[in-house]
Amino acid sequence: MKRNSGKISAKWIPIFSVSFFFFGMLFTNRLWAPPESNGQLMSRQRQEQELQIISEDCTTKKKKREQDKDVMGEVHKTHDAIQSLDKSISMLQMELAASRSAQEVVKSDGMSDSLHDEQPKKKAFVVIGINTAFSSRKRRDSVRQTWMPQGDKLVQLEKEKGIVIRFMIGHSATSNSILDRAIDSEESQHKDFLRLEHVEGYHELSAKTKIFFSTAVAKWDADFYVKVDDDVHVNLGVFAATLARHRSKPRVYMGCMKSGPVLAQKNVKYHEPEFWKFGEDGSKYFRHATGQIYAISKDLATYISINQPILHKYANEDVSLGSWFIGLEVEHIDDRNMCCGTPPDCEWKAQAGNVCVASFDWSCSGICKSVEKLKFVHERCGEGDEALWSALL
């Protein structure tokens, strides 16, 4: 019995064999994977190659995008540099044109064209240019006899108040003609003309306006520059006080603002040959000051002087002036006191204590028959002799 106690019973042998078989199968599946077939190996290598190609393609495209971005950046920089250069060249050209214009003014005054001989610009509060023509001697005399000071008073007004008043006129198409000599004679008597390098003509008012502002800017350093027709009555004291209220503003365009119809029909007064630029039939002009009288500040007059060669001229000078300021930061001041009617309109306003800056008849685009009527308007609507000298500027 003791000798057989260490032996395993025969009936346990099959049980242990089955158990070890299943244990071996389980261990083999966990730790040993069967070798891959040739097809699986080739498929796996192909996938790895495709992934590598895709990765390289993505890297190449990324680098290309970065290169394209760098190229576009350089293109934009070059474009900006060209634009900046064009702007600089344009500004230099305009300044050169303004300088030439100023030299022509100096020459027209009989002064040396040497820059060393140029006189410094005179300081002024306002320069008023009265638009006139060769045939308007009687109109000029009526202005001199009413609202425009003469002789020593004109000089005193310039020195004490800084108010410069000149009749502005160009030249005839024929050099040293009888018309020019008549103006020279009148100038020697009154000394109240500003001669412009301009050939006179009714259809050249837009050009004359540009040249007036350019000439005035070259001769006077003023806060305001004014254009007024020679058939309009002006109260200088009220006008100067009105301008003074806007003295601190940089870009002022003052007058009676309007927006009249664009006249496409030929053979009518104020016909607009470039009517198609303003839209369909029945269109109106942009807002602009009526041409009988208007004022602009120094910055705007200087802008006209510098850009004179490239400013477009429309048929009507008041439309041209308004068009030059489109796109600029300009304050449009609509002052209805600058377009009062003749008596009884301006007379009633004066009696009510609201003296008009300027008076004229809309139906005539000025005072109708101004040579005979201007004195009457001055008596009824004038501010009085002391108003000008007591005006606070």
C-alpha positions as CSV (number, residue, x, y, z in Angstrom):
1,M,0.0,0.0,0.0
2,K,2.7,2.5,0.8
3,R,4.6,1.7,-2.4
4,N,1.6,2.5,-4.6
5,S,0.6,5.8,-2.9
6,G,3.0,8.0,-5.1
7,K,1.6,6.8,-8.5
8,I,-1.2,8.5,-10.4
9,S,-4.2,6.5,-11.1
10,A,-4.7,5.5,-14.7
11,K,-8.2,7.1,-14.9
12,W,-6.7,10.6,-14.4
13,I,-4.3,10.3,-17.4
14,P,-6.9,11.0,-20.1
15,I,-8.2,14.0,-18.1
16,F,-4.8,15.5,-17.7
17,S,-4.0,15.0,-21.4
18,V,-7.2,16.8,-22.6
19,S,-6.5,19.7,-20.1
20,F,-2.9,20.1,-21.3
21,F,-4.1,20.1,-25.0
22,F,-6.6,22.9,-24.5
23,F,-4.1,24.9,-22.4
24,G,-1.5,24.6,-25.2
25,M,-4.0,25.8,-27.8
26,L,-4.9,28.8,-25.7
27,F,-1.3,29.8,-25.1
28,T,-0.3,29.4,-28.8
29,N,-3.2,31.7,-30.0
30,R,-2.3,34.4,-27.5
31,L,1.5,34.5,-28.1
32,W,2.1,33.4,-31.7
33,A,0.5,34.9,-34.8
34,P,0.5,32.9,-38.0
35,P,2.8,34.2,-40.7
36,E,1.3,36.6,-43.3
37,S,0.8,35.4,-46.8
38,N,2.6,36.9,-49.8
39,G,-0.6,38.7,-51.0
40,Q,-1.0,40.3,-47.6
41,L,2.6,41.5,-47.5
42,M,2.3,43.1,-51.0
43,S,-1.0,44.8,-50.1
44,R,0.6,46.2,-46.9
45,Q,3.7,47.5,-48.8
46,R,1.4,49.1,-51.4
47,Q,-0.6,50.9,-48.7
48,E,2.6,52.2,-47.1
49,Q,3.9,53.5,-50.5
50,E,0.6,55.2,-51.2
51,L,0.6,56.8,-47.8
52,Q,4.2,58.0,-48.4
53,I,3.3,59.4,-51.8
54,I,0.2,61.2,-50.4
55,S,2.3,62.6,-47.5
56,E,5.0,63.9,-49.9
57,D,2.3,65.4,-52.2
58,C,0.7,67.2,-49.3
59,T,4.1,68.6,-48.2
60,T,4.8,69.7,-51.8
61,K,1.5,71.5,-52.1
62,K,1.9,73.2,-48.7
63,K,5.3,74.5,-49.7
64,K,3.9,75.6,-53.1
65,R,1.0,77.5,-51.3
66,E,3.6,79.2,-49.0
67,Q,5.7,80.1,-52.1
68,D,2.5,81.4,-53.9
69,K,1.6,83.4,-50.8
70,D,5.1,84.9,-50.7
71,V,4.9,85.8,-54.4
72,M,1.5,87.4,-54.0
73,G,2.8,89.4,-51.0
74,E,5.7,90.7,-53.1
75,V,3.2,91.5,-56.0
76,H,1.0,93.5,-53.6
77,K,4.1,95.3,-52.2
78,T,5.2,96.2,-55.7
79,H,1.7,97.4,-56.6
80,D,1.5,99.6,-53.5
81,A,5.0,101.0,-54.3
82,I,4.0,101.8,-57.9
83,Q,0.8,103.5,-56.7
84,S,2.7,105.6,-54.1
85,L,5.2,106.6,-56.8
86,D,2.4,107.6,-59.2
87,K,0.8,109.7,-56.5
88,S,4.1,111.4,-55.7
89,I,4.7,112.1,-59.4
90,S,1.2,113.5,-59.8
91,M,1.6,115.7,-56.7
92,L,5.0,117.0,-58.1
93,Q,3.4,117.7,-61.5
94,M,0.5,119.6,-59.9
95,E,2.9,121.6,-57.7
96,L,5.1,122.4,-60.7
97,A,2.0,123.6,-62.6
98,A,1.0,125.8,-59.6
99,S,4.5,127.2,-59.5
100,R,4.5,128.0,-63.2
101,S,1.1,129.7,-62.8
102,A,2.5,131.8,-60.0
103,Q,5.5,132.8,-62.1
104,E,3.1,133.8,-65.0
105,V,1.3,136.0,-62.5
106,V,4.5,137.6,-61.6
107,K,5.4,138.2,-65.2
108,S,2.0,139.7,-66.0
109,D,2.6,142.3,-63.3
110,G,5.8,143.4,-65.0
111,M,8.0,141.9,-62.4
112,S,11.1,139.9,-62.9
113,D,10.6,136.1,-63.5
114,S,13.5,135.4,-61.2
115,L,12.3,133.6,-58.0
116,H,14.6,135.8,-56.0
117,D,12.6,138.9,-57.1
118,E,9.2,137.5,-56.1
119,Q,7.5,139.5,-53.5
120,P,6.0,137.7,-50.4
121,K,2.3,137.2,-50.5
122,K,0.3,139.8,-48.8
123,K,-1.9,138.8,-45.8
124,A,-5.6,139.4,-46.2
125,F,-8.9,138.4,-44.6
126,V,-10.8,138.1,-47.9
127,V,-10.1,138.7,-51.6
128,I,-13.2,139.6,-53.6
129,G,-13.0,139.3,-57.4
130,I,-15.7,141.1,-59.3
131,N,-16.2,139.3,-62.6
132,T,-16.4,141.9,-65.4
133,A,-16.0,142.2,-69.2
134,F,-14.6,144.6,-71.7
135,S,-18.1,146.0,-72.5
136,S,-19.1,146.5,-68.9
137,R,-17.5,149.9,-68.1
138,K,-20.8,151.4,-67.1
139,R,-21.5,148.4,-64.7
140,R,-18.1,148.9,-63.1
141,D,-18.8,152.6,-62.6
142,S,-22.2,151.9,-61.0
143,V,-20.4,149.5,-58.5
144,R,-17.8,152.1,-57.7
145,Q,-20.5,154.7,-57.0
146,T,-22.4,152.4,-54.6
147,W,-21.0,149.5,-52.5
148,M,-17.3,149.4,-53.6
149,P,-15.0,152.0,-51.8
150,Q,-12.7,154.1,-54.0
151,G,-9.3,155.6,-53.9
152,D,-7.8,156.0,-50.4
153,K,-10.9,154.3,-48.9
154,L,-10.1,151.2,-51.0
155,V,-6.5,151.2,-49.7
156,Q,-7.6,151.8,-46.2
157,L,-10.1,148.9,-46.4
158,E,-7.3,146.6,-47.4
159,K,-4.9,147.8,-44.7
160,E,-7.4,148.0,-41.8
161,K,-9.8,145.2,-42.5
162,G,-7.8,142.9,-44.8
163,I,-10.6,143.2,-47.4
164,V,-9.2,143.2,-51.0
165,I,-11.6,144.1,-53.8
166,R,-10.6,143.9,-57.5
167,F,-12.4,143.8,-60.9
168,M,-11.0,140.7,-62.5
169,I,-10.6,140.6,-66.2
170,G,-8.4,138.8,-68.8
171,H,-7.1,139.9,-72.2
172,S,-8.5,140.1,-75.6
173,A,-7.6,137.6,-78.3
174,T,-5.5,140.2,-80.0
175,S,-2.4,141.4,-78.2
176,N,-2.4,145.1,-77.1
177,S,-5.8,145.7,-78.7
178,I,-7.9,148.7,-78.1
179,L,-9.9,146.8,-75.6
180,D,-6.8,146.0,-73.5
181,R,-5.6,149.6,-73.8
182,A,-9.0,150.8,-72.5
183,I,-8.7,148.6,-69.4
184,D,-5.1,149.8,-68.9
185,S,-6.3,153.4,-68.9
186,E,-9.1,152.6,-66.5
187,E,-6.7,150.8,-64.2
188,S,-4.3,153.8,-64.2
189,Q,-7.3,155.9,-63.0
190,H,-8.9,153.6,-60.4
191,K,-6.2,151.0,-59.6
192,D,-8.8,148.4,-58.8
193,F,-8.2,145.7,-61.5
194,L,-6.7,142.2,-61.3
195,R,-5.5,141.2,-64.8
196,L,-5.6,137.5,-65.5
197,E,-3.7,135.4,-68.0
198,H,-6.9,134.5,-69.8
199,V,-8.6,135.2,-73.1
200,E,-12.0,136.8,-72.4
201,G,-15.1,135.0,-73.7
202,Y,-18.6,134.2,-72.3
203,H,-18.2,130.5,-72.8
204,E,-14.8,130.6,-71.0
205,L,-16.1,131.5,-67.5
206,S,-15.1,128.1,-66.0
207,A,-11.5,128.6,-67.1
208,K,-11.6,132.2,-65.9
209,T,-12.8,131.1,-62.5
210,K,-9.9,128.6,-62.1
211,I,-7.4,131.2,-63.2
212,F,-8.9,133.9,-60.8
213,F,-8.5,131.6,-57.8
214,S,-5.0,130.5,-58.8
215,T,-3.9,134.1,-59.4
216,A,-5.5,135.3,-56.1
217,V,-3.8,132.6,-54.1
218,A,-0.4,133.4,-55.7
219,K,-0.8,137.1,-54.7
220,W,-2.6,137.1,-51.4
221,D,-2.6,134.8,-48.4
222,A,-6.3,135.2,-47.4
223,D,-8.7,133.3,-45.3
224,F,-11.4,133.5,-48.0
225,Y,-11.7,134.1,-51.7
226,V,-14.9,135.4,-53.3
227,K,-16.3,135.6,-56.8
228,V,-19.2,138.0,-57.5
229,D,-20.7,139.4,-60.7
230,D,-20.6,143.1,-61.5
231,D,-24.5,143.3,-61.6
232,V,-25.0,142.2,-57.9
233,H,-25.3,144.5,-54.9
234,V,-23.2,143.6,-51.9
235,N,-23.2,144.8,-48.3
236,L,-19.5,144.4,-47.4
237,G,-19.9,144.8,-43.7
238,V,-22.5,142.1,-43.3
239,F,-20.6,139.9,-45.7
240,A,-17.3,140.2,-43.8
241,A,-19.0,139.5,-40.5
242,T,-20.7,136.4,-42.0
243,L,-17.4,135.1,-43.3
244,A,-15.7,135.7,-39.9
245,R,-18.1,133.3,-38.2
246,H,-16.7,130.5,-40.3
247,R,-13.1,131.6,-40.1
248,S,-11.9,128.6,-38.0
249,K,-13.3,126.0,-40.4
250,P,-10.8,124.4,-42.8
251,R,-12.8,123.8,-46.0
252,V,-15.8,126.0,-46.5
253,Y,-17.9,126.5,-49.6
254,M,-20.5,129.2,-49.0
255,G,-23.4,130.6,-51.1
256,C,-27.0,130.0,-52.1
257,M,-27.0,126.3,-52.8
258,K,-29.2,125.0,-55.6
259,S,-29.7,122.0,-57.8
260,G,-31.2,123.0,-61.1
261,P,-32.2,120.9,-64.1
262,V,-29.6,119.7,-66.6
263,L,-30.6,121.3,-69.9
264,A,-29.9,118.9,-72.8
265,Q,-31.7,120.9,-75.4
266,K,-29.5,122.9,-77.8
267,N,-29.9,126.6,-78.5
268,V,-31.2,127.3,-74.9
269,K,-29.5,129.4,-72.3
270,Y,-27.4,127.3,-69.9
271,H,-27.3,124.3,-72.3
272,E,-25.2,121.5,-70.9
273,P,-23.3,119.7,-73.8
274,E,-22.2,117.0,-71.4
275,F,-25.8,116.3,-70.2
276,W,-25.3,112.5,-70.6
277,K,-22.9,112.5,-67.7
278,F,-25.7,113.4,-65.3
279,G,-28.0,110.5,-66.0
280,E,-31.4,110.2,-67.8
281,D,-33.5,113.0,-69.2
282,G,-34.9,115.3,-66.5
283,S,-31.9,114.8,-64.2
284,K,-30.7,117.6,-61.9
285,Y,-27.2,118.8,-61.1
286,F,-25.5,118.0,-57.8
287,R,-25.8,120.7,-55.1
288,H,-23.7,123.8,-55.9
289,A,-23.7,127.5,-55.1
290,T,-25.4,129.9,-57.6
291,G,-22.9,131.7,-59.7
292,Q,-23.8,135.3,-58.8
293,I,-21.8,135.2,-55.6
294,Y,-20.0,132.5,-53.6
295,A,-17.0,132.2,-51.2
296,I,-14.5,129.5,-50.6
297,S,-11.9,129.1,-47.9
298,K,-8.1,129.1,-48.3
299,D,-7.7,125.4,-48.5
300,L,-10.2,125.0,-51.3
301,A,-8.7,127.9,-53.3
302,T,-5.3,126.4,-52.9
303,Y,-6.6,123.0,-54.0
304,I,-7.9,124.7,-57.2
305,S,-4.6,126.4,-57.8
306,I,-2.6,123.2,-57.4
307,N,-5.0,121.0,-59.5
308,Q,-5.9,123.6,-62.1
309,P,-4.5,121.7,-65.1
310,I,-6.7,118.6,-64.4
311,L,-10.0,120.1,-63.2
312,H,-12.8,119.5,-65.6
313,K,-14.7,122.5,-67.0
314,Y,-18.5,122.2,-67.6
315,A,-20.4,124.7,-69.7
316,N,-21.6,126.6,-66.6
317,E,-18.9,127.9,-64.2
318,D,-21.0,127.5,-61.0
319,V,-21.5,123.8,-61.9
320,S,-17.8,123.5,-62.6
321,L,-16.9,124.9,-59.2
322,G,-19.3,122.6,-57.4
323,S,-17.9,119.6,-59.3
324,W,-14.3,120.3,-58.2
325,F,-15.3,119.8,-54.6
326,I,-17.1,116.4,-55.0
327,G,-15.2,113.8,-53.1
328,L,-13.6,116.3,-50.8
329,E,-14.4,116.9,-47.1
330,V,-16.1,120.2,-47.7
331,E,-18.7,121.9,-45.6
332,H,-21.4,123.4,-47.9
333,I,-23.0,126.4,-46.2
334,D,-26.4,127.4,-47.7
335,D,-26.8,131.1,-46.7
336,R,-30.0,132.5,-48.2
337,N,-28.9,136.1,-47.2
338,M,-26.5,135.8,-50.1
339,C,-29.3,135.7,-52.7
340,C,-31.9,138.2,-51.6
341,G,-34.2,139.8,-54.2
342,T,-34.2,143.4,-55.1
343,P,-36.7,145.8,-53.4
344,P,-39.0,145.2,-51.8
345,D,-37.5,141.9,-50.7
346,C,-34.1,143.1,-49.4
347,E,-35.8,146.4,-48.2
348,W,-38.2,144.5,-45.9
349,K,-35.4,142.3,-44.5
350,A,-33.3,145.4,-43.8
351,Q,-36.2,147.1,-42.0
352,A,-36.6,143.9,-39.9
353,G,-32.9,144.1,-38.9
354,N,-31.8,141.3,-41.2
355,V,-29.6,143.1,-43.7
356,C,-28.9,141.0,-46.8
357,V,-25.4,140.1,-47.9
358,A,-26.2,140.3,-51.6
359,S,-29.2,141.2,-53.7
360,F,-30.1,140.5,-57.3
361,D,-33.0,139.5,-59.6
362,W,-33.2,135.7,-60.3
363,S,-35.0,136.4,-63.5
364,C,-32.0,138.3,-64.9
365,S,-29.3,136.2,-63.0
366,G,-28.3,139.6,-61.6
367,I,-29.9,143.0,-61.1
368,C,-32.0,143.7,-64.2
369,K,-30.7,146.8,-65.9
370,S,-28.1,147.1,-63.1
371,V,-26.5,150.3,-64.5
372,E,-29.8,152.3,-63.8
373,K,-31.1,150.2,-60.9
374,L,-28.0,149.5,-58.7
375,K,-28.1,152.9,-57.0
376,F,-31.7,152.5,-56.2
377,V,-31.0,149.1,-54.6
378,H,-28.2,150.5,-52.6
379,E,-30.3,153.3,-51.2
380,R,-33.1,150.9,-50.2
381,C,-31.1,147.9,-49.0
382,G,-27.6,149.3,-48.2
383,E,-26.2,148.7,-44.8
384,G,-24.9,152.3,-44.3
385,D,-21.4,153.7,-44.6
386,E,-20.3,153.0,-41.0
387,A,-21.4,149.3,-41.0
388,L,-18.3,148.2,-43.0
389,W,-15.8,150.0,-40.8
390,S,-17.4,148.9,-37.5
391,A,-17.8,145.3,-38.6
392,L,-16.1,142.8,-36.2
393,L,-13.9,140.4,-38.0
